[in-house]
Amino acid sequence: MLNYSIIENSLNIKLECLSKQSLEYKDLISNTLKEQKTTQVDKKQAIAKLHALLENQNLECIHGGKVILKSNKGKTFKDDGVPIMLESDLLNSSIVACPNTIAGVSVPCTKVVNVKGSLSQKKVNNEYVILQELISACISDKGFPLKVSFTPTKFKFDHSFNPKEGLGEQSKNQIELKEPIIRLHYKSDRFQKDNLPIYNLLINNEKKEQNKALNEFNIDLKDLKDIEDINILNQFKQDFSKDYEFKELNLSFDTNLIKLYFIISKNIAKVYKSAYKEFENKDLGVGYFTQLHEYDKIIKNALEDNKELNEYHFSFLAPAKMQNLKLQIAQGLDEILEDEDRKQELYVCKFVVVNGVSENNTQEKITHLSNDGQNLLKNIEKLRLKPYNDQNGKEITSYVKGATIGYGHLIGQNEWDLYKNGITLQEADKLFKSDLLPFENAVKNSINSSLAQNEFDALVILCFNIGIDNFKNSSVVKIINGEKTGCKTLKEAWMAWNKSQNKVMQGLINRRNAEYKLYIQGGYEKW
């Protein structure tokens, strides 16, 4: 019976699934195979699927604390031997090694307390499935979202259109559609309980101004822009299927530029077809807005008079077939707004912009590898107190090209007598800091735009490995600077540096993945 397939009726033997779990598994696999074989059938009535979370994936809080995953309810549904995660599997999962602090006091995330908003439409083993693309809707006990390194899986699902539904409750009307709203909260600091009024702003360079605070806008899909940044567009195309379209909306006020990116499904799931026909606000689409925090980015650009422009990049999974966007600007106390939302049972996606601009308070340009970056680079390079050949890792007693010592210090032939007998730990640290300087300068001088600390660190670590000249002429630098290159995405350009002596090396693939993850997500971790 080895390798027998119920789907294919192998060996001309016909067996039947009788248990509930076996029937569910067969149904899931059959649907997956059907999708692969008949991608053009009934295309208008199917929407692109999102991927189930697997037990072996690297799931973290946004600070880098690791979520301990253990599949129980989902353990019978496996992708290459790895089980999927259902809602009860993730809910209350422990989070370890979270480094979060507030005012110098350790306030770590310790467990997952909310998974609603990340769930599938369909149930498996009587529970909803956790979806990777919506993982940022999951919340830790300290109120922070989770993040995951995306991995394609064979188990794919439509996402639930009810962000409040989950364990412990069932929707009275599974197909009741609500009005989706996205709301901007503008504050002077992130702890402010009310919101700053906005009296004038630019929406895609069109001025909106009035004597009282601006409150709400209805924006047609045709007034949204195609995404201008080719790197962001290619990233979305890589992460989402062709059944999605991608749009951009720019808001500008005070010294803030907010770029909102919307990922919109072109089609509606069958289960919502009849409800959609009776829905009064068809133009608002089916579903709700979900912020995808893994794409969040804040760039600080210097202005005159010692001020700076805060450029925010926020991305959202939008309602399916959205033709009109309802954008609100929060007024008054958050507590009152939230209470009103609950009374009206509104689905409101809130995003916060902090007006951190003040005179003589401009953040200095990042110029050095952070302590976290140094520790990561040391961990990658590994400490060797005796000279060794960097091609095979073996200790050497005479000079060879590629002679190395300490934390990846390449020994010049004229330095051999200085290092041939080895060095101490203190000497290795001193040599490491001295070695860093030219690589830090190379990143500073090569990149035209402002960098966050994690982005700067990732580029220094890449440069440290591939060399300064290679780095300066790389497609990585060109793409970040907005120049044309043969690579379609930043990830493709980054991962191209995977060879040693013209051979693809798994160690370099692992290193590139760690560097790219640090650049995109800020995770200071070795593979």
C-alpha positions as CSV (number, residue, x, y, z in Angstrom):
1,M,0.0,0.0,0.0
2,L,3.1,2.2,-0.1
3,N,2.3,5.5,-1.9
4,Y,-1.3,4.5,-2.4
5,S,-3.5,7.5,-3.4
6,I,-7.2,7.7,-2.7
7,I,-7.5,10.6,-5.2
8,E,-5.9,8.6,-8.0
9,N,-7.3,5.2,-7.1
10,S,-3.8,3.7,-7.3
11,L,-3.2,0.0,-8.1
12,N,-6.7,-0.2,-9.5
13,I,-7.9,-0.5,-5.9
14,K,-10.8,1.7,-4.9
15,L,-11.0,2.7,-1.2
16,E,-13.4,5.1,0.4
17,C,-12.9,7.7,3.2
18,L,-15.2,7.1,6.0
19,S,-14.0,9.2,8.9
20,K,-14.9,12.9,9.1
21,Q,-11.3,14.0,9.2
22,S,-10.4,11.8,6.2
23,L,-13.3,13.3,4.2
24,E,-12.2,16.8,5.1
25,Y,-8.6,16.1,4.1
26,K,-9.7,14.5,0.8
27,D,-11.9,17.5,0.1
28,L,-9.0,20.0,0.7
29,I,-6.6,18.1,-1.4
30,S,-9.1,17.5,-4.2
31,N,-9.8,21.3,-4.3
32,T,-6.1,22.0,-4.5
33,L,-5.6,19.6,-7.4
34,K,-8.7,20.9,-9.1
35,E,-7.3,24.4,-8.9
36,Q,-4.0,23.4,-10.4
37,K,-5.6,21.5,-13.3
38,T,-8.5,23.9,-14.2
39,T,-7.2,27.4,-13.5
40,Q,-9.5,28.9,-16.2
41,V,-12.7,27.2,-15.1
42,D,-15.3,29.6,-13.6
43,K,-12.6,32.1,-13.0
44,K,-15.0,34.9,-12.3
45,Q,-16.6,33.0,-9.4
46,A,-13.4,32.2,-7.5
47,I,-11.1,34.5,-5.7
48,A,-7.4,33.9,-5.1
49,K,-6.6,31.8,-2.0
50,L,-4.5,32.7,1.0
51,H,-2.0,30.3,2.5
52,A,-2.5,28.3,5.8
53,L,0.1,28.9,8.6
54,L,2.3,25.8,9.2
55,E,3.6,24.6,12.5
56,N,7.3,24.9,11.5
57,Q,7.1,28.5,10.3
58,N,9.0,31.4,12.0
59,L,6.2,33.4,13.7
60,E,7.2,36.4,15.9
61,C,5.8,39.4,17.6
62,I,6.9,42.7,16.0
63,H,9.8,43.0,18.5
64,G,11.3,39.6,17.5
65,G,9.9,37.4,20.3
66,K,9.4,33.9,19.0
67,V,5.9,32.3,19.1
68,I,6.0,28.6,20.1
69,L,3.8,26.8,17.6
70,K,2.2,23.5,18.3
71,S,-0.5,22.1,16.1
72,N,-3.2,20.0,17.9
73,K,-6.5,20.4,16.2
74,G,-4.8,20.9,12.8
75,K,-2.3,18.0,13.1
76,T,-4.1,15.7,10.8
77,F,-3.8,18.1,7.9
78,K,-0.2,18.2,6.7
79,D,1.9,19.8,4.0
80,D,4.9,17.6,3.4
81,G,4.6,16.2,6.9
82,V,4.1,19.6,8.5
83,P,0.7,20.3,10.1
84,I,-1.4,23.4,9.6
85,M,-2.3,25.8,12.5
86,L,-6.0,26.2,13.4
87,E,-7.4,29.0,15.7
88,S,-7.2,27.1,19.0
89,D,-3.6,25.9,18.1
90,L,-2.4,29.5,17.9
91,L,-4.6,31.2,20.6
92,N,-2.7,31.4,23.9
93,S,0.5,30.2,22.3
94,S,3.6,31.3,24.3
95,I,5.9,34.0,23.1
96,V,9.6,33.8,24.3
97,A,12.6,36.1,24.2
98,C,10.6,39.3,23.4
99,P,13.0,42.3,23.9
100,N,10.3,45.0,24.2
101,T,10.9,47.7,26.7
102,I,9.0,50.9,27.6
103,A,11.0,53.7,29.3
104,G,13.8,51.2,30.0
105,V,11.5,48.7,31.7
106,S,11.1,45.2,30.2
107,V,7.5,44.7,29.0
108,P,7.8,41.5,26.9
109,C,5.0,40.0,24.8
110,T,4.4,36.6,26.4
111,K,1.4,35.0,24.6
112,V,-1.0,35.3,21.7
113,V,-4.4,36.6,22.9
114,N,-6.4,37.3,19.7
115,V,-6.4,35.6,16.4
116,K,-9.6,37.0,14.9
117,G,-9.1,38.8,11.6
118,S,-6.5,36.2,10.5
119,L,-9.0,33.4,9.9
120,S,-10.3,31.4,6.9
121,Q,-13.9,31.4,5.6
122,K,-14.0,27.6,5.7
123,K,-13.7,25.5,8.8
124,V,-11.4,22.4,9.1
125,N,-12.0,20.0,12.0
126,N,-14.7,22.4,13.2
127,E,-12.3,25.4,13.4
128,Y,-11.0,28.2,11.2
129,V,-7.5,28.1,9.7
130,I,-4.9,30.7,10.5
131,L,-3.8,32.5,7.2
132,Q,-0.3,33.7,6.8
133,E,-1.1,36.8,4.8
134,L,-3.4,38.1,7.6
135,I,-1.1,37.2,10.5
136,S,-0.6,40.8,11.4
137,A,-4.2,40.8,12.7
138,C,-3.1,38.5,15.5
139,I,-2.4,40.3,18.7
140,S,0.0,39.6,21.7
141,D,-1.0,40.2,25.3
142,K,0.8,43.6,25.1
143,G,-1.3,44.7,22.2
144,F,1.2,44.2,19.4
145,P,0.8,42.4,16.1
146,L,2.6,39.3,14.9
147,K,4.7,38.8,11.8
148,V,5.7,35.7,9.8
149,S,8.2,34.8,7.1
150,F,5.9,33.8,4.2
151,T,6.0,30.2,2.9
152,P,3.7,29.0,0.1
153,T,1.6,25.9,1.2
154,K,-0.7,23.5,-0.6
155,F,-3.6,24.4,1.7
156,K,-5.2,27.6,0.5
157,F,-8.4,29.3,1.7
158,D,-10.6,32.4,1.2
159,H,-10.3,34.8,4.1
160,S,-13.3,35.4,6.4
161,F,-15.2,38.6,5.8
162,N,-16.1,38.9,9.5
163,P,-13.0,40.1,11.5
164,K,-14.9,39.6,14.8
165,E,-15.7,36.0,14.3
166,G,-13.7,33.2,15.9
167,L,-13.5,30.8,18.8
168,G,-16.3,31.1,21.3
169,E,-18.8,32.7,18.9
170,Q,-20.7,31.9,15.7
171,S,-22.1,34.5,13.4
172,K,-25.9,34.6,13.4
173,N,-25.9,35.5,9.8
174,Q,-22.8,34.2,8.0
175,I,-23.5,36.3,4.9
176,E,-24.5,39.6,6.5
177,L,-22.3,42.3,4.8
178,K,-21.1,45.4,6.7
179,E,-19.9,48.8,5.5
180,P,-16.0,48.7,5.5
181,I,-14.3,51.9,6.8
182,I,-10.6,52.9,7.1
183,R,-9.8,55.7,9.6
184,L,-6.8,57.9,10.1
185,H,-5.8,58.8,13.7
186,Y,-3.5,61.8,13.8
187,K,-1.6,62.4,17.0
188,S,1.3,64.4,18.5
189,D,2.6,61.3,20.2
190,R,1.5,57.6,20.2
191,F,0.2,57.8,23.8
192,Q,-2.2,60.7,23.0
193,K,-5.8,59.7,23.8
194,D,-7.5,62.1,21.4
195,N,-6.7,63.2,17.9
196,L,-5.3,66.3,16.2
197,P,-7.7,68.0,13.8
198,I,-6.7,68.3,10.1
199,Y,-8.1,71.4,8.3
200,N,-6.4,71.0,4.9
201,L,-4.6,68.2,3.1
202,L,-3.7,67.0,-0.4
203,I,-5.3,63.8,-1.6
204,N,-3.2,62.6,-4.6
205,N,-2.2,66.3,-5.0
206,E,-5.8,67.6,-5.0
207,K,-6.3,70.1,-2.2
208,K,-9.1,69.6,0.3
209,E,-9.6,72.5,2.7
210,Q,-12.4,73.9,5.0
211,N,-12.8,76.0,8.1
212,K,-13.8,73.1,10.3
213,A,-11.8,69.9,10.8
214,L,-12.0,67.4,7.9
215,N,-14.0,64.3,8.7
216,E,-14.8,61.9,5.8
217,F,-14.1,61.3,2.2
218,N,-15.5,58.9,-0.4
219,I,-12.9,58.2,-3.0
220,D,-13.6,56.4,-6.3
221,L,-11.3,53.6,-7.3
222,K,-10.6,55.4,-10.6
223,D,-9.2,58.3,-8.5
224,L,-6.6,55.9,-6.9
225,K,-3.3,55.7,-8.6
226,D,-1.4,52.8,-10.0
227,I,1.5,52.1,-7.7
228,E,4.5,54.2,-8.8
229,D,7.3,52.4,-6.9
230,I,8.2,49.5,-9.1
231,N,9.9,47.7,-6.2
232,I,6.8,47.8,-4.0
233,L,4.6,46.8,-7.0
234,N,6.8,43.8,-7.8
235,Q,6.8,42.7,-4.2
236,F,3.0,42.7,-4.1
237,K,2.9,40.8,-7.4
238,Q,5.3,38.2,-6.0
239,D,3.3,37.8,-2.7
240,F,-0.2,37.9,-4.1
241,S,-1.8,36.2,-7.1
242,K,-2.9,37.7,-10.4
243,D,-6.5,37.9,-9.1
244,Y,-5.6,41.0,-7.1
245,E,-5.1,44.5,-8.3
246,F,-2.9,47.1,-6.5
247,K,-3.6,50.8,-6.0
248,E,-2.1,53.7,-4.2
249,L,-3.5,56.8,-2.4
250,N,-1.3,59.6,-1.2
251,L,-2.2,61.9,1.7
252,S,-0.1,65.0,2.5
253,F,-0.6,67.4,5.4
254,D,1.7,69.4,7.7
255,T,5.1,67.7,7.1
256,N,3.7,64.2,6.6
257,L,3.3,62.2,3.4
258,I,1.3,59.0,3.8
259,K,1.4,56.5,1.0
260,L,-1.5,54.0,1.3
261,Y,-1.3,50.8,-0.7
262,F,-4.4,48.8,-1.3
263,I,-4.5,45.1,-2.4
264,I,-7.9,44.4,-3.9
265,S,-9.4,41.1,-4.8
266,K,-11.1,41.3,-8.2
267,N,-13.7,38.7,-7.4
268,I,-16.1,37.7,-4.7
269,A,-16.5,34.3,-3.2
270,K,-19.7,32.3,-4.2
271,V,-21.0,32.2,-0.6
272,Y,-21.4,36.1,-0.7
273,K,-22.9,36.4,-4.1
274,S,-26.6,36.5,-3.0
275,A,-25.8,38.8,0.0
276,Y,-23.8,41.1,-2.4
277,K,-26.9,41.5,-4.7
278,E,-28.9,42.9,-1.8
279,F,-26.1,44.9,-0.2
280,E,-26.9,48.7,-0.4
281,N,-23.2,49.7,-0.5
282,K,-22.0,47.5,-3.4
283,D,-19.4,50.1,-4.4
284,L,-17.6,49.7,-1.0
285,G,-16.9,46.0,-1.8
286,V,-17.2,42.8,0.3
287,G,-15.2,42.4,3.4
288,Y,-13.1,44.9,5.4
289,F,-9.7,46.5,5.5
290,T,-6.8,44.7,7.2
291,Q,-3.5,46.5,7.7
292,L,-0.5,44.3,6.6
293,H,2.1,45.5,9.1
294,E,5.0,43.5,7.4
295,Y,5.0,46.1,4.7
296,D,5.0,49.1,7.0
297,K,7.8,51.6,6.5
298,I,8.6,55.1,7.8
299,I,11.2,57.2,6.0
300,K,12.5,60.5,7.4
301,N,13.6,63.1,4.7
302,A,15.5,66.3,5.7
303,L,13.8,69.6,4.9
304,E,14.9,73.2,5.3
305,D,15.0,75.0,8.7
306,N,16.2,71.8,10.5
307,K,12.9,70.0,9.9
308,E,12.1,66.7,8.4
309,L,9.3,65.1,6.3
310,N,7.9,61.9,7.7
311,E,7.0,59.5,4.8
312,Y,4.7,56.7,5.9
313,H,4.1,53.6,3.8
314,F,1.0,51.6,4.9
315,S,-0.5,48.6,3.1
316,F,-4.0,47.1,3.4
317,L,-5.9,44.1,2.2
318,A,-9.0,45.8,0.9
319,P,-12.6,44.6,0.5
320,A,-13.2,42.4,-2.6
321,K,-14.3,44.3,-5.7
322,M,-14.0,47.6,-3.9
323,Q,-15.0,50.5,-6.2
324,N,-15.3,53.2,-3.6
325,L,-13.1,53.9,-0.6
326,K,-14.6,55.4,2.6
327,L,-11.8,57.2,4.4
328,Q,-12.5,58.9,7.8
329,I,-10.3,61.2,9.8
330,A,-10.7,60.6,13.6
331,Q,-12.0,63.5,15.7
332,G,-12.1,63.6,19.5
333,L,-11.3,60.9,22.0
334,D,-10.4,57.4,20.8
335,E,-12.5,55.9,23.7
336,I,-15.7,57.6,22.5
337,L,-15.0,56.7,18.8
338,E,-14.4,53.0,19.7
339,D,-17.6,52.9,21.8
340,E,-19.6,54.3,18.9
341,D,-18.1,51.8,16.6
342,R,-19.2,49.0,18.9
343,K,-22.7,50.3,19.2
344,Q,-23.1,50.5,15.4
345,E,-21.2,47.2,14.8
346,L,-18.9,49.0,12.4
347,Y,-15.8,47.3,10.8
348,V,-13.2,50.1,11.1
349,C,-9.5,49.6,10.3
350,K,-7.5,52.3,12.1
351,F,-4.0,53.5,11.3
352,V,-2.0,56.0,13.3
353,V,0.2,58.8,12.1
354,V,2.3,60.5,14.7
355,N,3.4,64.1,14.0
356,G,6.9,63.7,15.3
357,V,8.3,66.8,13.5
358,S,9.6,69.6,15.6
359,E,12.3,72.2,15.2
360,N,15.8,71.3,16.4
361,N,14.6,67.7,16.8
362,T,15.7,66.1,13.6
363,Q,17.0,62.6,14.0
364,E,20.6,62.2,13.0
365,K,21.4,60.2,9.9
366,I,22.3,56.6,10.8
367,T,26.0,56.1,10.3
368,H,27.0,53.1,12.3
369,L,26.0,49.4,12.7
370,S,23.8,49.0,15.7
371,N,24.7,46.8,18.7
372,D,22.1,44.3,17.5
373,G,23.6,44.4,14.0
374,Q,27.1,43.9,15.4
375,N,26.0,40.9,17.4
376,L,24.2,39.4,14.4
377,L,27.2,39.9,12.2
378,K,29.5,38.3,14.8
379,N,27.2,35.4,15.1
380,I,27.2,34.9,11.3
381,E,31.0,35.3,10.9
382,K,31.8,33.2,14.0
383,L,34.9,33.9,16.1
384,R,38.2,32.3,15.1
385,L,41.2,33.2,17.1
386,K,43.6,31.2,14.8
387,P,44.1,31.9,11.1
388,Y,42.0,29.8,8.7
389,N,41.2,29.4,5.0
390,D,37.8,31.0,4.4
391,Q,37.1,28.6,1.5
392,N,37.2,25.4,3.6
393,G,37.3,26.6,7.3
394,K,40.6,24.7,8.0
395,E,43.3,26.3,10.2
396,I,46.4,27.3,8.4
397,T,50.1,27.7,9.3
398,S,51.2,29.5,6.2
399,Y,49.7,32.3,4.2
400,V,47.1,31.5,1.5
401,K,44.7,33.7,-0.4
402,G,41.6,33.9,1.7
403,A,43.4,33.7,5.0
404,T,41.0,34.9,7.7
405,I,40.9,35.5,11.4
406,G,38.7,37.0,14.2
407,Y,35.2,37.9,13.0
408,G,35.8,37.5,9.2
409,H,38.9,39.7,8.9
410,L,40.6,38.9,5.6
411,I,44.4,38.8,6.3
412,G,46.5,40.7,3.7
413,Q,49.8,39.1,2.8
414,N,51.6,41.9,4.5
415,E,49.7,41.2,7.7
416,W,50.5,37.6,7.9
417,D,53.4,37.9,10.4
418,L,51.1,40.0,12.7
419,Y,48.3,37.4,12.8
420,K,50.0,34.0,12.1
421,N,50.2,33.0,15.8
422,G,46.6,34.0,16.5
423,I,44.9,36.8,18.5
424,T,43.0,37.3,21.8
425,L,39.3,37.9,22.2
426,Q,40.0,41.6,23.0
427,E,42.1,41.9,19.9
428,A,39.3,40.3,17.8
429,D,36.8,42.8,19.0
430,K,39.1,45.7,18.3
431,L,39.8,44.4,14.8
432,F,36.1,43.8,14.1
433,K,35.2,47.5,15.0
434,S,38.1,48.7,12.8
435,D,37.0,46.5,9.9
436,L,33.4,47.8,10.1
437,L,34.2,51.5,9.3
438,P,34.9,51.2,5.6
439,F,31.7,49.1,5.1
440,E,29.6,51.6,7.1
441,N,31.0,54.4,4.9
442,A,30.3,52.5,1.7
443,V,26.6,52.1,2.7
444,K,26.4,55.8,3.7
445,N,28.0,57.0,0.5
446,S,26.1,54.6,-1.9
447,I,22.5,55.0,-0.7
448,N,20.7,58.3,-1.6
449,S,17.6,57.9,0.6
450,S,17.2,57.8,4.4
451,L,17.5,54.4,6.0
452,A,16.0,53.0,9.1
453,Q,18.5,51.3,11.5
454,N,17.5,47.8,10.5
455,E,17.9,48.7,6.7
456,F,21.3,50.2,7.3
457,D,22.4,47.2,9.4
458,A,21.3,44.7,6.7
459,L,23.1,46.6,4.0
460,V,26.3,46.8,6.0
461,I,26.2,43.0,6.7
462,L,25.7,42.4,3.0
463,C,28.5,44.7,2.1
464,F,30.8,43.1,4.7
465,N,30.3,39.7,2.9
466,I,30.4,40.6,-0.8
467,G,32.9,43.5,-0.7
468,I,32.7,47.2,-1.1
469,D,33.2,47.4,-4.9
470,N,30.6,44.6,-5.5
471,F,28.2,46.3,-3.2
472,K,28.5,49.8,-4.8
473,N,27.9,48.3,-8.3
474,S,25.1,45.9,-7.2
475,S,21.5,45.8,-8.3
476,V,20.6,46.1,-4.6
477,V,22.0,49.6,-4.4
478,K,20.5,50.6,-7.8
479,I,17.0,49.4,-6.9
480,I,17.1,51.2,-3.5
481,N,18.2,54.4,-5.3
482,G,15.4,54.0,-7.9
483,E,17.7,53.1,-10.8
484,K,16.9,50.6,-13.5
485,T,18.4,47.2,-13.3
486,G,18.0,43.7,-14.7
487,C,16.4,42.5,-11.5
488,K,12.6,42.9,-11.1
489,T,12.6,43.1,-7.3
490,L,14.9,44.0,-4.4
491,K,14.7,40.4,-3.1
492,E,15.8,39.0,-6.5
493,A,18.8,41.4,-6.5
494,W,19.7,40.5,-2.9
495,M,19.4,36.7,-3.4
496,A,21.6,36.8,-6.5
497,W,24.7,36.9,-4.3
498,N,24.5,33.2,-3.5
499,K,27.7,31.9,-5.1
500,S,31.3,31.2,-4.0
501,Q,33.8,30.3,-6.7
502,N,30.8,30.1,-9.2
503,K,29.0,27.5,-7.1
504,V,25.6,28.1,-5.4
505,M,26.2,27.7,-1.6
506,Q,23.4,26.9,0.8
507,G,25.2,28.9,3.5
508,L,25.1,32.0,1.3
509,I,21.4,31.4,0.5
510,N,20.7,31.3,4.3
511,R,22.7,34.4,4.9
512,R,21.0,36.4,2.2
513,N,17.6,35.3,3.5
514,A,18.6,36.5,7.0
515,E,19.9,39.8,5.7
516,Y,16.8,40.5,3.5
517,K,14.5,39.6,6.4
518,L,16.4,42.1,8.6
519,Y,16.1,44.8,5.9
520,I,12.3,44.2,5.4
521,Q,11.1,43.2,8.8
522,G,13.8,44.2,11.3
523,G,14.4,40.6,12.6
524,Y,17.9,40.3,14.1
525,E,18.3,36.6,13.9
526,K,20.5,34.0,12.3
527,W,19.0,31.1,10.4
